[in-house]
Amino acid sequence: MGTMSMPSNLSAVLFTDKNGITREGVYKKGLNAFVEALGDEGPEDPGNLYPEDDITTWEYLDQRRSPDADFMVIL
């Protein structure tokens, strides 16, 4: 198997591990790992780090998604 290229540092990505589980998170080049997004729970838990070697595929999240996409205007 060839070497997989990694995303840009601090990029929001969807990544899949060797067990076939897909997660949403951020790639951190300094850690050589993907970090699962947890929401507002506080600092990242080291248990949510996934080393580059454990990831089989990744893709950038859609950056064009509007931050207001979850709001509905009722007239």
CHARMM internal coordinates of N, CA and C (Angstrom, degrees):
IC EDIT
DIST 1 N 1 CA 1.4496
DIST 1 CA 1 C 1.5172
ANGL 1 N 1 CA 1 C 109.13
DIST 1 C 2 N 1.3366
ANGL 1 CA 1 C 2 N 117.83
DIHE 1 N 1 CA 1 C 2 N 136.51
DIST 2 N 2 CA 1.4457
ANGL 1 C 2 N 2 CA 122.60
DIHE 1 CA 1 C 2 N 2 CA -178.25
DIST 2 CA 2 C 1.5132
ANGL 2 N 2 CA 2 C 112.31
DIHE 1 C 2 N 2 CA 2 C -76.85
DIST 2 C 3 N 1.3281
ANGL 2 CA 2 C 3 N 114.81
DIHE 2 N 2 CA 2 C 3 N 171.51
DIST 3 N 3 CA 1.4541
ANGL 2 C 3 N 3 CA 120.82
DIHE 2 CA 2 C 3 N 3 CA 179.03
DIST 3 CA 3 C 1.5250
ANGL 3 N 3 CA 3 C 109.44
DIHE 2 C 3 N 3 CA 3 C -78.76
DIST 3 C 4 N 1.3363
ANGL 3 CA 3 C 4 N 115.44
DIHE 3 N 3 CA 3 C 4 N 130.40
DIST 4 N 4 CA 1.4594
ANGL 3 C 4 N 4 CA 120.60
DIHE 3 CA 3 C 4 N 4 CA 179.43
DIST 4 CA 4 C 1.5289
ANGL 4 N 4 CA 4 C 108.86
DIHE 3 C 4 N 4 CA 4 C -86.85
DIST 4 C 5 N 1.3376
ANGL 4 CA 4 C 5 N 117.48
DIHE 4 N 4 CA 4 C 5 N 135.15
DIST 5 N 5 CA 1.4590
ANGL 4 C 5 N 5 CA 119.93
DIHE 4 CA 4 C 5 N 5 CA 175.36
DIST 5 CA 5 C 1.5249
ANGL 5 N 5 CA 5 C 108.72
DIHE 4 C 5 N 5 CA 5 C -75.09
DIST 5 C 6 N 1.3115
ANGL 5 CA 5 C 6 N 116.41
DIHE 5 N 5 CA 5 C 6 N 149.10
DIST 6 N 6 CA 1.4620
ANGL 5 C 6 N 6 CA 122.08
DIHE 5 CA 5 C 6 N 6 CA -177.43
DIST 6 CA 6 C 1.5306
ANGL 6 N 6 CA 6 C 109.80
DIHE 5 C 6 N 6 CA 6 C -101.32
DIST 6 C 7 N 1.3368
ANGL 6 CA 6 C 7 N 116.88
DIHE 6 N 6 CA 6 C 7 N 155.68
DIST 7 N 7 CA 1.4684
ANGL 6 C 7 N 7 CA 119.91
DIHE 6 CA 6 C 7 N 7 CA 177.97
DIST 7 CA 7 C 1.5241
ANGL 7 N 7 CA 7 C 111.47
DIHE 6 C 7 N 7 CA 7 C -70.72
DIST 7 C 8 N 1.3103
ANGL 7 CA 7 C 8 N 116.15
DIHE 7 N 7 CA 7 C 8 N 171.67
DIST 8 N 8 CA 1.4592
ANGL 7 C 8 N 8 CA 121.82
DIHE 7 CA 7 C 8 N 8 CA 175.63
DIST 8 CA 8 C 1.5221
ANGL 8 N 8 CA 8 C 109.44
DIHE 7 C 8 N 8 CA 8 C -65.15
DIST 8 C 9 N 1.3266
ANGL 8 CA 8 C 9 N 116.41
DIHE 8 N 8 CA 8 C 9 N 151.03
DIST 9 N 9 CA 1.4571
ANGL 8 C 9 N 9 CA 121.58
DIHE 8 CA 8 C 9 N 9 CA 179.90
DIST 9 CA 9 C 1.5297
ANGL 9 N 9 CA 9 C 111.22
DIHE 8 C 9 N 9 CA 9 C -57.17
DIST 9 C 10 N 1.3129
ANGL 9 CA 9 C 10 N 116.24
DIHE 9 N 9 CA 9 C 10 N 136.39
DIST 10 N 10 CA 1.4670
ANGL 9 C 10 N 10 CA 125.75
DIHE 9 CA 9 C 10 N 10 CA 178.26
DIST 10 CA 10 C 1.5281
ANGL 10 N 10 CA 10 C 113.80
DIHE 9 C 10 N 10 CA 10 C 64.63
DIST 10 C 11 N 1.3293
ANGL 10 CA 10 C 11 N 116.69
DIHE 10 N 10 CA 10 C 11 N 22.59
DIST 11 N 11 CA 1.4621
ANGL 10 C 11 N 11 CA 121.18
DIHE 10 CA 10 C 11 N 11 CA 177.97
DIST 11 CA 11 C 1.5268
ANGL 11 N 11 CA 11 C 110.71
DIHE 10 C 11 N 11 CA 11 C -79.62
DIST 11 C 12 N 1.3363
ANGL 11 CA 11 C 12 N 116.00
DIHE 11 N 11 CA 11 C 12 N 139.80
DIST 12 N 12 CA 1.4622
ANGL 11 C 12 N 12 CA 121.49
DIHE 11 CA 11 C 12 N 12 CA 173.56
DIST 12 CA 12 C 1.5270
ANGL 12 N 12 CA 12 C 107.87
DIHE 11 C 12 N 12 CA 12 C -77.26
DIST 12 C 13 N 1.3418
ANGL 12 CA 12 C 13 N 116.08
DIHE 12 N 12 CA 12 C 13 N 125.90
DIST 13 N 13 CA 1.4567
ANGL 12 C 13 N 13 CA 120.89
DIHE 12 CA 12 C 13 N 13 CA -174.84
DIST 13 CA 13 C 1.5269
ANGL 13 N 13 CA 13 C 112.00
DIHE 12 C 13 N 13 CA 13 C -141.25
DIST 13 C 14 N 1.3314
ANGL 13 CA 13 C 14 N 114.69
DIHE 13 N 13 CA 13 C 14 N 160.32
DIST 14 N 14 CA 1.4610
ANGL 13 C 14 N 14 CA 122.70
DIHE 13 CA 13 C 14 N 14 CA 164.87
DIST 14 CA 14 C 1.5167
ANGL 14 N 14 CA 14 C 104.70
DIHE 13 C 14 N 14 CA 14 C -102.82
DIST 14 C 15 N 1.3301
ANGL 14 CA 14 C 15 N 117.16
DIHE 14 N 14 CA 14 C 15 N 130.95
DIST 15 N 15 CA 1.4605
ANGL 14 C 15 N 15 CA 119.32
DIHE 14 CA 14 C 15 N 15 CA -179.90
DIST 15 CA 15 C 1.5163
ANGL 15 N 15 CA 15 C 110.66
DIHE 14 C 15 N 15 CA 15 C -134.06
DIST 15 C 16 N 1.3249
ANGL 15 CA 15 C 16 N 115.09
DIHE 15 N 15 CA 15 C 16 N 149.61
DIST 16 N 16 CA 1.4625
ANGL 15 C 16 N 16 CA 122.17
DIHE 15 CA 15 C 16 N 16 CA -178.53
DIST 16 CA 16 C 1.5126
ANGL 16 N 16 CA 16 C 108.73
DIHE 15 C 16 N 16 CA 16 C -119.95
DIST 16 C 17 N 1.3439
ANGL 16 CA 16 C 17 N 115.88
DIHE 16 N 16 CA 16 C 17 N 130.78
DIST 17 N 17 CA 1.4624
ANGL 16 C 17 N 17 CA 120.14
DIHE 16 CA 16 C 17 N 17 CA -179.32
DIST 17 CA 17 C 1.5281
ANGL 17 N 17 CA 17 C 111.35
DIHE 16 C 17 N 17 CA 17 C -89.94
DIST 17 C 18 N 1.3194
ANGL 17 CA 17 C 18 N 116.43
DIHE 17 N 17 CA 17 C 18 N 179.45
DIST 18 N 18 CA 1.4601
ANGL 17 C 18 N 18 CA 121.97
DIHE 17 CA 17 C 18 N 18 CA -177.55
DIST 18 CA 18 C 1.5284
ANGL 18 N 18 CA 18 C 113.09
DIHE 17 C 18 N 18 CA 18 C -64.66
DIST 18 C 19 N 1.3421
ANGL 18 CA 18 C 19 N 117.64
DIHE 18 N 18 CA 18 C 19 N -18.22
DIST 19 N 19 CA 1.4639
ANGL 18 C 19 N 19 CA 121.72
DIHE 18 CA 18 C 19 N 19 CA 177.06
DIST 19 CA 19 C 1.5224
ANGL 19 N 19 CA 19 C 112.05
DIHE 18 C 19 N 19 CA 19 C -87.08
DIST 19 C 20 N 1.3403
ANGL 19 CA 19 C 20 N 117.15
DIHE 19 N 19 CA 19 C 20 N -1.17
DIST 20 N 20 CA 1.4506
ANGL 19 C 20 N 20 CA 121.55
DIHE 19 CA 19 C 20 N 20 CA 179.27
DIST 20 CA 20 C 1.5173
ANGL 20 N 20 CA 20 C 114.15
DIHE 19 C 20 N 20 CA 20 C 84.26
DIST 20 C 21 N 1.3361
ANGL 20 CA 20 C 21 N 117.71
DIHE 20 N 20 CA 20 C 21 N 12.72
DIST 21 N 21 CA 1.4641
ANGL 20 C 21 N 21 CA 121.55
DIHE 20 CA 20 C 21 N 21 CA 179.69
DIST 21 CA 21 C 1.5139
ANGL 21 N 21 CA 21 C 109.21
DIHE 20 C 21 N 21 CA 21 C -91.45
DIST 21 C 22 N 1.3356
ANGL 21 CA 21 C 22 N 116.44
DIHE 21 N 21 CA 21 C 22 N 126.56
DIST 22 N 22 CA 1.4553
ANGL 21 C 22 N 22 CA 122.51
DIHE 21 CA 21 C 22 N 22 CA -179.90
DIST 22 CA 22 C 1.5200
ANGL 22 N 22 CA 22 C 109.37
DIHE 21 C 22 N 22 CA 22 C -97.86
DIST 22 C 23 N 1.3246
ANGL 22 CA 22 C 23 N 115.56
DIHE 22 N 22 CA 22 C 23 N 135.26
DIST 23 N 23 CA 1.4548
ANGL 22 C 23 N 23 CA 121.95
DIHE 22 CA 22 C 23 N 23 CA -179.07
DIST 23 CA 23 C 1.5226
ANGL 23 N 23 CA 23 C 109.35
DIHE 22 C 23 N 23 CA 23 C -133.37
DIST 23 C 24 N 1.3212
ANGL 23 CA 23 C 24 N 115.98
DIHE 23 N 23 CA 23 C 24 N 159.95
DIST 24 N 24 CA 1.4588
ANGL 23 C 24 N 24 CA 122.52
DIHE 23 CA 23 C 24 N 24 CA 175.56
DIST 24 CA 24 C 1.5144
ANGL 24 N 24 CA 24 C 107.19
DIHE 23 C 24 N 24 CA 24 C -106.91
DIST 24 C 25 N 1.3233
ANGL 24 CA 24 C 25 N 116.98
DIHE 24 N 24 CA 24 C 25 N 136.47
DIST 25 N 25 CA 1.4564
ANGL 24 C 25 N 25 CA 119.29
DIHE 24 CA 24 C 25 N 25 CA -179.50
DIST 25 CA 25 C 1.5044
ANGL 25 N 25 CA 25 C 112.49
DIHE 24 C 25 N 25 CA 25 C -173.30
DIST 25 C 26 N 1.3357
ANGL 25 CA 25 C 26 N 114.44
DIHE 25 N 25 CA 25 C 26 N -153.30
DIST 26 N 26 CA 1.4605
ANGL 25 C 26 N 26 CA 122.93
DIHE 25 CA 25 C 26 N 26 CA -176.07
DIST 26 CA 26 C 1.5234
ANGL 26 N 26 CA 26 C 108.11
DIHE 25 C 26 N 26 CA 26 C -131.43
DIST 26 C 27 N 1.3317
ANGL 26 CA 26 C 27 N 115.69
DIHE 26 N 26 CA 26 C 27 N 142.00
DIST 27 N 27 CA 1.4641
ANGL 26 C 27 N 27 CA 119.89
DIHE 26 CA 26 C 27 N 27 CA 174.04
DIST 27 CA 27 C 1.5208
ANGL 27 N 27 CA 27 C 108.55
DIHE 26 C 27 N 27 CA 27 C -90.68
DIST 27 C 28 N 1.3428
ANGL 27 CA 27 C 28 N 117.07
DIHE 27 N 27 CA 27 C 28 N 130.78
DIST 28 N 28 CA 1.4624
ANGL 27 C 28 N 28 CA 122.16
DIHE 27 CA 27 C 28 N 28 CA 178.65
DIST 28 CA 28 C 1.5248
ANGL 28 N 28 CA 28 C 108.35
DIHE 27 C 28 N 28 CA 28 C -119.38
DIST 28 C 29 N 1.3295
ANGL 28 CA 28 C 29 N 115.16
DIHE 28 N 28 CA 28 C 29 N 106.25
DIST 29 N 29 CA 1.4645
ANGL 28 C 29 N 29 CA 121.59
DIHE 28 CA 28 C 29 N 29 CA -175.62
DIST 29 CA 29 C 1.5199
ANGL 29 N 29 CA 29 C 111.93
DIHE 28 C 29 N 29 CA 29 C -61.88
DIST 29 C 30 N 1.3465
ANGL 29 CA 29 C 30 N 118.23
DIHE 29 N 29 CA 29 C 30 N -39.39
DIST 30 N 30 CA 1.4633
ANGL 29 C 30 N 30 CA 121.72
DIHE 29 CA 29 C 30 N 30 CA -179.13
DIST 30 CA 30 C 1.5187
ANGL 30 N 30 CA 30 C 112.93
DIHE 29 C 30 N 30 CA 30 C -61.71
DIST 30 C 31 N 1.3298
ANGL 30 CA 30 C 31 N 116.98
DIHE 30 N 30 CA 30 C 31 N -27.49
DIST 31 N 31 CA 1.4599
ANGL 30 C 31 N 31 CA 122.18
DIHE 30 CA 30 C 31 N 31 CA 178.57
DIST 31 CA 31 C 1.5266
ANGL 31 N 31 CA 31 C 112.19
DIHE 30 C 31 N 31 CA 31 C -95.68
DIST 31 C 32 N 1.3453
ANGL 31 CA 31 C 32 N 116.41
DIHE 31 N 31 CA 31 C 32 N -9.97
DIST 32 N 32 CA 1.4667
ANGL 31 C 32 N 32 CA 121.69
DIHE 31 CA 31 C 32 N 32 CA -172.63
DIST 32 CA 32 C 1.5147
ANGL 32 N 32 CA 32 C 110.24
DIHE 31 C 32 N 32 CA 32 C 51.89
DIST 32 C 33 N 1.3554
ANGL 32 CA 32 C 33 N 114.68
DIHE 32 N 32 CA 32 C 33 N 46.37
DIST 33 N 33 CA 1.4654
ANGL 32 C 33 N 33 CA 119.50
DIHE 32 CA 32 C 33 N 33 CA -174.80
DIST 33 CA 33 C 1.5229
ANGL 33 N 33 CA 33 C 110.91
DIHE 32 C 33 N 33 CA 33 C -153.55
DIST 33 C 34 N 1.3120
ANGL 33 CA 33 C 34 N 113.48
DIHE 33 N 33 CA 33 C 34 N 161.06
DIST 34 N 34 CA 1.4521
ANGL 33 C 34 N 34 CA 122.40
DIHE 33 CA 33 C 34 N 34 CA 172.29
DIST 34 CA 34 C 1.5278
ANGL 34 N 34 CA 34 C 106.42
DIHE 33 C 34 N 34 CA 34 C -100.24
DIST 34 C 35 N 1.3405
ANGL 34 CA 34 C 35 N 117.04
DIHE 34 N 34 CA 34 C 35 N 139.86
DIST 35 N 35 CA 1.4554
ANGL 34 C 35 N 35 CA 121.75
DIHE 34 CA 34 C 35 N 35 CA -179.37
DIST 35 CA 35 C 1.5177
ANGL 35 N 35 CA 35 C 107.82
DIHE 34 C 35 N 35 CA 35 C -117.26
DIST 35 C 36 N 1.3133
ANGL 35 CA 35 C 36 N 116.49
DIHE 35 N 35 CA 35 C 36 N 124.06
DIST 36 N 36 CA 1.4622
ANGL 35 C 36 N 36 CA 121.40
DIHE 35 CA 35 C 36 N 36 CA -179.29
DIST 36 CA 36 C 1.5247
ANGL 36 N 36 CA 36 C 110.47
DIHE 35 C 36 N 36 CA 36 C -68.41
DIST 36 C 37 N 1.3349
ANGL 36 CA 36 C 37 N 116.84
DIHE 36 N 36 CA 36 C 37 N 137.24
DIST 37 N 37 CA 1.4591
ANGL 36 C 37 N 37 CA 122.14
DIHE 36 CA 36 C 37 N 37 CA 177.03
DIST 37 CA 37 C 1.5268
ANGL 37 N 37 CA 37 C 109.01
DIHE 36 C 37 N 37 CA 37 C -75.52
DIST 37 C 38 N 1.3376
ANGL 37 CA 37 C 38 N 115.79
DIHE 37 N 37 CA 37 C 38 N 130.04
DIST 38 N 38 CA 1.4550
ANGL 37 C 38 N 38 CA 119.98
DIHE 37 CA 37 C 38 N 38 CA -177.27
DIST 38 CA 38 C 1.5201
ANGL 38 N 38 CA 38 C 113.63
DIHE 37 C 38 N 38 CA 38 C -111.83
DIST 38 C 39 N 1.3038
ANGL 38 CA 38 C 39 N 119.20
DIHE 38 N 38 CA 38 C 39 N -14.74
DIST 39 N 39 CA 1.4593
ANGL 38 C 39 N 39 CA 120.70
DIHE 38 CA 38 C 39 N 39 CA -176.18
DIST 39 CA 39 C 1.5094
ANGL 39 N 39 CA 39 C 109.96
DIHE 38 C 39 N 39 CA 39 C 99.31
DIST 39 C 40 N 1.3254
ANGL 39 CA 39 C 40 N 117.40
DIHE 39 N 39 CA 39 C 40 N -135.07
DIST 40 N 40 CA 1.4611
ANGL 39 C 40 N 40 CA 122.31
DIHE 39 CA 39 C 40 N 40 CA -174.17
DIST 40 CA 40 C 1.5253
ANGL 40 N 40 CA 40 C 113.24
DIHE 39 C 40 N 40 CA 40 C -104.07
DIST 40 C 41 N 1.3159
ANGL 40 CA 40 C 41 N 119.28
DIHE 40 N 40 CA 40 C 41 N 28.52
DIST 41 N 41 CA 1.4565
ANGL 40 C 41 N 41 CA 121.17
DIHE 40 CA 40 C 41 N 41 CA -177.63
DIST 41 CA 41 C 1.5208
ANGL 41 N 41 CA 41 C 113.48
DIHE 40 C 41 N 41 CA 41 C -75.29
DIST 41 C 42 N 1.3163
ANGL 41 CA 41 C 42 N 118.73
DIHE 41 N 41 CA 41 C 42 N -11.16
DIST 42 N 42 CA 1.4548
ANGL 41 C 42 N 42 CA 120.33
DIHE 41 CA 41 C 42 N 42 CA -178.86
DIST 42 CA 42 C 1.5165
ANGL 42 N 42 CA 42 C 111.01
DIHE 41 C 42 N 42 CA 42 C 117.31
DIST 42 C 43 N 1.3342
ANGL 42 CA 42 C 43 N 117.02
DIHE 42 N 42 CA 42 C 43 N -156.19
DIST 43 N 43 CA 1.4717
ANGL 42 C 43 N 43 CA 120.78
DIHE 42 CA 42 C 43 N 43 CA -178.13
DIST 43 CA 43 C 1.5259
ANGL 43 N 43 CA 43 C 111.54
DIHE 42 C 43 N 43 CA 43 C -60.16
DIST 43 C 44 N 1.3232
ANGL 43 CA 43 C 44 N 114.68
DIHE 43 N 43 CA 43 C 44 N 153.30
DIST 44 N 44 CA 1.4622
ANGL 43 C 44 N 44 CA 119.44
DIHE 43 CA 43 C 44 N 44 CA -179.38
DIST 44 CA 44 C 1.5188
ANGL 44 N 44 CA 44 C 111.00
DIHE 43 C 44 N 44 CA 44 C -63.47
DIST 44 C 45 N 1.3003
ANGL 44 CA 44 C 45 N 116.11
DIHE 44 N 44 CA 44 C 45 N 137.29
DIST 45 N 45 CA 1.4552
ANGL 44 C 45 N 45 CA 123.52
DIHE 44 CA 44 C 45 N 45 CA 176.15
DIST 45 CA 45 C 1.5196
ANGL 45 N 45 CA 45 C 107.84
DIHE 44 C 45 N 45 CA 45 C -85.50
DIST 45 C 46 N 1.3486
ANGL 45 CA 45 C 46 N 118.42
DIHE 45 N 45 CA 45 C 46 N 127.97
DIST 46 N 46 CA 1.4699
ANGL 45 C 46 N 46 CA 119.29
DIHE 45 CA 45 C 46 N 46 CA -179.86
DIST 46 CA 46 C 1.5216
ANGL 46 N 46 CA 46 C 113.70
DIHE 45 C 46 N 46 CA 46 C -56.95
DIST 46 C 47 N 1.3206
ANGL 46 CA 46 C 47 N 117.83
DIHE 46 N 46 CA 46 C 47 N -18.93
DIST 47 N 47 CA 1.4600
ANGL 46 C 47 N 47 CA 120.80
DIHE 46 CA 46 C 47 N 47 CA 177.43
DIST 47 CA 47 C 1.5067
ANGL 47 N 47 CA 47 C 112.59
DIHE 46 C 47 N 47 CA 47 C -70.47
DIST 47 C 48 N 1.3302
ANGL 47 CA 47 C 48 N 118.27
DIHE 47 N 47 CA 47 C 48 N -10.98
DIST 48 N 48 CA 1.4588
ANGL 47 C 48 N 48 CA 123.10
DIHE 47 CA 47 C 48 N 48 CA -178.61
DIST 48 CA 48 C 1.5174
ANGL 48 N 48 CA 48 C 112.12
DIHE 47 C 48 N 48 CA 48 C -103.57
DIST 48 C 49 N 1.3342
ANGL 48 CA 48 C 49 N 116.66
DIHE 48 N 48 CA 48 C 49 N 18.94
DIST 49 N 49 CA 1.4594
ANGL 48 C 49 N 49 CA 122.18
DIHE 48 CA 48 C 49 N 49 CA 175.28
DIST 49 CA 49 C 1.5192
ANGL 49 N 49 CA 49 C 109.05
DIHE 48 C 49 N 49 CA 49 C -94.79
DIST 49 C 50 N 1.3141
ANGL 49 CA 49 C 50 N 115.92
DIHE 49 N 49 CA 49 C 50 N 137.61
DIST 50 N 50 CA 1.4553
ANGL 49 C 50 N 50 CA 121.39
DIHE 49 CA 49 C 50 N 50 CA 179.34
DIST 50 CA 50 C 1.5225
ANGL 50 N 50 CA 50 C 108.41
DIHE 49 C 50 N 50 CA 50 C -126.14
DIST 50 C 51 N 1.3400
ANGL 50 CA 50 C 51 N 118.05
DIHE 50 N 50 CA 50 C 51 N 107.62
DIST 51 N 51 CA 1.4695
ANGL 50 C 51 N 51 CA 121.33
DIHE 50 CA 50 C 51 N 51 CA -178.78
DIST 51 CA 51 C 1.5292
ANGL 51 N 51 CA 51 C 112.08
DIHE 50 C 51 N 51 CA 51 C -57.02
DIST 51 C 52 N 1.3268
ANGL 51 CA 51 C 52 N 115.23
DIHE 51 N 51 CA 51 C 52 N 149.98
DIST 52 N 52 CA 1.4690
ANGL 51 C 52 N 52 CA 121.10
DIHE 51 CA 51 C 52 N 52 CA 179.65
DIST 52 CA 52 C 1.5287
ANGL 52 N 52 CA 52 C 111.95
DIHE 51 C 52 N 52 CA 52 C -50.17
DIST 52 C 53 N 1.3242
ANGL 52 CA 52 C 53 N 117.23
DIHE 52 N 52 CA 52 C 53 N -39.12
DIST 53 N 53 CA 1.4691
ANGL 52 C 53 N 53 CA 121.18
DIHE 52 CA 52 C 53 N 53 CA -176.96
DIST 53 CA 53 C 1.5188
ANGL 53 N 53 CA 53 C 113.30
DIHE 52 C 53 N 53 CA 53 C -66.25
DIST 53 C 54 N 1.3532
ANGL 53 CA 53 C 54 N 117.24
DIHE 53 N 53 CA 53 C 54 N -19.16
DIST 54 N 54 CA 1.4672
ANGL 53 C 54 N 54 CA 121.22
DIHE 53 CA 53 C 54 N 54 CA -179.54
DIST 54 CA 54 C 1.5267
ANGL 54 N 54 CA 54 C 112.75
DIHE 53 C 54 N 54 CA 54 C -90.36
DIST 54 C 55 N 1.3323
ANGL 54 CA 54 C 55 N 117.59
DIHE 54 N 54 CA 54 C 55 N -3.63
DIST 55 N 55 CA 1.4648
ANGL 54 C 55 N 55 CA 122.03
DIHE 54 CA 54 C 55 N 55 CA -175.51
DIST 55 CA 55 C 1.5276
ANGL 55 N 55 CA 55 C 109.71
DIHE 54 C 55 N 55 CA 55 C -102.39
DIST 55 C 56 N 1.3351
ANGL 55 CA 55 C 56 N 115.12
DIHE 55 N 55 CA 55 C 56 N 129.70
DIST 56 N 56 CA 1.4635
ANGL 55 C 56 N 56 CA 119.48
DIHE 55 CA 55 C 56 N 56 CA -179.44
DIST 56 CA 56 C 1.5229
ANGL 56 N 56 CA 56 C 112.06
DIHE 55 C 56 N 56 CA 56 C -95.47
DIST 56 C 57 N 1.3282
ANGL 56 CA 56 C 57 N 117.67
DIHE 56 N 56 CA 56 C 57 N -36.76
DIST 57 N 57 CA 1.4677
ANGL 56 C 57 N 57 CA 121.54
DIHE 56 CA 56 C 57 N 57 CA 178.43
DIST 57 CA 57 C 1.5216
ANGL 57 N 57 CA 57 C 109.86
DIHE 56 C 57 N 57 CA 57 C -145.38
DIST 57 C 58 N 1.3059
ANGL 57 CA 57 C 58 N 115.54
DIHE 57 N 57 CA 57 C 58 N 157.77
DIST 58 N 58 CA 1.4637
ANGL 57 C 58 N 58 CA 121.21
DIHE 57 CA 57 C 58 N 58 CA 174.23
DIST 58 CA 58 C 1.5129
ANGL 58 N 58 CA 58 C 108.66
DIHE 57 C 58 N 58 CA 58 C -152.49
DIST 58 C 59 N 1.3447
ANGL 58 CA 58 C 59 N 116.09
DIHE 58 N 58 CA 58 C 59 N 159.61
DIST 59 N 59 CA 1.4659
ANGL 58 C 59 N 59 CA 121.45
DIHE 58 CA 58 C 59 N 59 CA 174.22
DIST 59 CA 59 C 1.5192
ANGL 59 N 59 CA 59 C 108.35
DIHE 58 C 59 N 59 CA 59 C -151.74
DIST 59 C 60 N 1.3222
ANGL 59 CA 59 C 60 N 115.26
DIHE 59 N 59 CA 59 C 60 N 149.48
DIST 60 N 60 CA 1.4589
ANGL 59 C 60 N 60 CA 120.49
DIHE 59 CA 59 C 60 N 60 CA 178.06
DIST 60 CA 60 C 1.5214
ANGL 60 N 60 CA 60 C 109.92
DIHE 59 C 60 N 60 CA 60 C -67.40
DIST 60 C 61 N 1.3413
ANGL 60 CA 60 C 61 N 116.82
DIHE 60 N 60 CA 60 C 61 N 141.93
DIST 61 N 61 CA 1.4569
ANGL 60 C 61 N 61 CA 120.76
DIHE 60 CA 60 C 61 N 61 CA 172.95
DIST 61 CA 61 C 1.5189
ANGL 61 N 61 CA 61 C 108.80
DIHE 60 C 61 N 61 CA 61 C -72.61
DIST 61 C 62 N 1.3034
ANGL 61 CA 61 C 62 N 117.19
DIHE 61 N 61 CA 61 C 62 N 153.86
DIST 62 N 62 CA 1.4648
ANGL 61 C 62 N 62 CA 122.36
DIHE 61 CA 61 C 62 N 62 CA -178.95
DIST 62 CA 62 C 1.5204
ANGL 62 N 62 CA 62 C 109.62
DIHE 61 C 62 N 62 CA 62 C -67.55
DIST 62 C 63 N 1.3117
ANGL 62 CA 62 C 63 N 116.80
DIHE 62 N 62 CA 62 C 63 N 108.06
DIST 63 N 63 CA 1.4638
ANGL 62 C 63 N 63 CA 121.82
DIHE 62 CA 62 C 63 N 63 CA -179.22
DIST 63 CA 63 C 1.5224
ANGL 63 N 63 CA 63 C 112.22
DIHE 62 C 63 N 63 CA 63 C -77.43
DIST 63 C 64 N 1.3225
ANGL 63 CA 63 C 64 N 116.87
DIHE 63 N 63 CA 63 C 64 N -9.59
DIST 64 N 64 CA 1.4669
ANGL 63 C 64 N 64 CA 120.19
DIHE 63 CA 63 C 64 N 64 CA -178.42
DIST 64 CA 64 C 1.5149
ANGL 64 N 64 CA 64 C 112.56
DIHE 63 C 64 N 64 CA 64 C -85.62
DIST 64 C 65 N 1.3267
ANGL 64 CA 64 C 65 N 117.62
DIHE 64 N 64 CA 64 C 65 N -6.42
DIST 65 N 65 CA 1.4574
ANGL 64 C 65 N 65 CA 121.33
DIHE 64 CA 64 C 65 N 65 CA -178.91
DIST 65 CA 65 C 1.5263
ANGL 65 N 65 CA 65 C 109.47
DIHE 64 C 65 N 65 CA 65 C -62.61
DIST 65 C 66 N 1.2911
ANGL 65 CA 65 C 66 N 116.86
DIHE 65 N 65 CA 65 C 66 N 130.44
DIST 66 N 66 CA 1.4580
ANGL 65 C 66 N 66 CA 121.60
DIHE 65 CA 65 C 66 N 66 CA -178.73
DIST 66 CA 66 C 1.5290
ANGL 66 N 66 CA 66 C 110.06
DIHE 65 C 66 N 66 CA 66 C -71.43
DIST 66 C 67 N 1.3504
ANGL 66 CA 66 C 67 N 118.14
DIHE 66 N 66 CA 66 C 67 N 137.35
DIST 67 N 67 CA 1.4668
ANGL 66 C 67 N 67 CA 119.50
DIHE 66 CA 66 C 67 N 67 CA 177.33
DIST 67 CA 67 C 1.5073
ANGL 67 N 67 CA 67 C 112.37
DIHE 66 C 67 N 67 CA 67 C -66.71
DIST 67 C 68 N 1.3383
ANGL 67 CA 67 C 68 N 117.93
DIHE 67 N 67 CA 67 C 68 N -16.74
DIST 68 N 68 CA 1.4571
ANGL 67 C 68 N 68 CA 122.24
DIHE 67 CA 67 C 68 N 68 CA 179.59
DIST 68 CA 68 C 1.5292
ANGL 68 N 68 CA 68 C 112.15
DIHE 67 C 68 N 68 CA 68 C -97.82
DIST 68 C 69 N 1.3142
ANGL 68 CA 68 C 69 N 117.34
DIHE 68 N 68 CA 68 C 69 N 12.59
DIST 69 N 69 CA 1.4699
ANGL 68 C 69 N 69 CA 120.57
DIHE 68 CA 68 C 69 N 69 CA -173.91
DIST 69 CA 69 C 1.5205
ANGL 69 N 69 CA 69 C 112.90
DIHE 68 C 69 N 69 CA 69 C -63.83
DIST 69 C 70 N 1.3099
ANGL 69 CA 69 C 70 N 119.03
DIHE 69 N 69 CA 69 C 70 N -22.54
DIST 70 N 70 CA 1.4602
ANGL 69 C 70 N 70 CA 121.99
DIHE 69 CA 69 C 70 N 70 CA -178.33
DIST 70 CA 70 C 1.5264
ANGL 70 N 70 CA 70 C 113.01
DIHE 69 C 70 N 70 CA 70 C -89.78
DIST 70 C 71 N 1.3200
ANGL 70 CA 70 C 71 N 118.58
DIHE 70 N 70 CA 70 C 71 N 1.12
DIST 71 N 71 CA 1.4541
ANGL 70 C 71 N 71 CA 121.82
DIHE 70 CA 70 C 71 N 71 CA -179.38
DIST 71 CA 71 C 1.5187
ANGL 71 N 71 CA 71 C 110.80
DIHE 70 C 71 N 71 CA 71 C -99.29
DIST 71 C 72 N 1.3313
ANGL 71 CA 71 C 72 N 115.85
DIHE 71 N 71 CA 71 C 72 N 142.18
DIST 72 N 72 CA 1.4508
ANGL 71 C 72 N 72 CA 121.56
DIHE 71 CA 71 C 72 N 72 CA 178.80
DIST 72 CA 72 C 1.5337
ANGL 72 N 72 CA 72 C 108.20
DIHE 71 C 72 N 72 CA 72 C -123.22
DIST 72 C 73 N 1.3075
ANGL 72 CA 72 C 73 N 115.72
DIHE 72 N 72 CA 72 C 73 N 135.01
DIST 73 N 73 CA 1.4540
ANGL 72 C 73 N 73 CA 120.62
DIHE 72 CA 72 C 73 N 73 CA 177.70
DIST 73 CA 73 C 1.5179
ANGL 73 N 73 CA 73 C 107.79
DIHE 72 C 73 N 73 CA 73 C -98.27
DIST 73 C 74 N 1.3270
ANGL 73 CA 73 C 74 N 115.57
DIHE 73 N 73 CA 73 C 74 N 123.29
DIST 74 N 74 CA 1.4746
ANGL 73 C 74 N 74 CA 120.18
DIHE 73 CA 73 C 74 N 74 CA 178.63
DIST 74 CA 74 C 1.5119
ANGL 74 N 74 CA 74 C 107.71
DIHE 73 C 74 N 74 CA 74 C -109.52
DIST 74 C 75 N 1.3152
ANGL 74 CA 74 C 75 N 115.79
DIHE 74 N 74 CA 74 C 75 N 122.26
DIST 75 N 75 CA 1.4618
ANGL 74 C 75 N 75 CA 120.95
DIHE 74 CA 74 C 75 N 75 CA -178.35
DIST 75 CA 75 C 1.5083
ANGL 75 N 75 CA 75 C 110.97
DIHE 74 C 75 N 75 CA 75 C -98.77
END
COOR INIT
IC SEED 1 N 1 CA 1 C
IC BUILD
